[in-house]
């Protein structure tokens, strides 16, 4: 019995998917050089030990984009940048 064209295409797609999974493609952070990921519970404990508290707010989209741009160059990332900016703003 001959296979339909759609069945052939599905089989090709499945083979490609399996090959990509085995090669690790499309799975960021899953390579041999990947650092172990800290679980959320462990990260919360580390944050609490440093006296950090989650704080959510709503900001203008343009401001968020500016913060993301500056945070990329900041040594402590977004958290460090926001800490620095807010402390400076409150101080003066």
N, C-alpha and C positions, 0 to 999 in steps of 0.2 A: 504494500500500500504506500503510495507516494504521500509525502508530507506537504502540507499547505505552506505557502510562502510565509504567512504570518507565524506559523510554528517554527520555521527555520530561523526567522528573525528573533523570536523569543529565545531560542536555544543559543544563538550567537550572543545575545545580550546577557544571558545567564553565565555563559563561559567567560565573557569579558568581566562581569562583576566578580566572579570567583577569582579570576586572575588578579584583579586589582586588590581584592581583600588579602590574598596571599602575599602580594608584593608590599602591602601596607600603604598603597596609594589612597589618597583621599581620607586619610586618618591622621590628622595632625597630632603630634605628641605621642605617637605610638611606635616611634622608631627606637633603635638601640640606644641612642644618645639622649632619649627623653628623661627628664628629671622626674623623680617620684612626685605624684600629685598629693598635696595635703588635703585631707578630707575636710568638709565644711565644719564639722564638730571640732576638729583639732584647730582649725584656723580661728574659730570663735574663741577657743580657750586662749590661744596666743594673743588675739586682739584684746581680750578682757584683761590679761596680765599686763598689757601695755596701757591699760586705761582707755582703750578705744571703744566707742559706742557708734553703732550704725545711725546715720542721720540722713533721711531722705527729704528732698525738696524739689520743687518744679522750677526750672530755669528756661529762659528764652533760648530757642534753638541756636541762634547766632552766638550767644554766650557759651553754650555747650561746645560748639565747634571750636571756638577760640581756646577754651580750656583744654580740649583734647589735643589741639596743636601744640600748646605750651607744655602740656603734661608729657608729650612724647619726648621732649628734650630735658625734662626735669629728672634729676637723679632718683627721686623717690616716687616718680609717677604721679598719677592723679591725686592720690591721698596726700602726698607731700606738698604738691602744688597748692591744693585747697587749704591745707593747714597754714602754709606760709602766707597766702593771700588774705585769708580771713584774719590771722593774727595781725598782719600789717594794717588792715582796714580798721580793726577794733582799736589798735593802739593810737592811731592818729587820724 
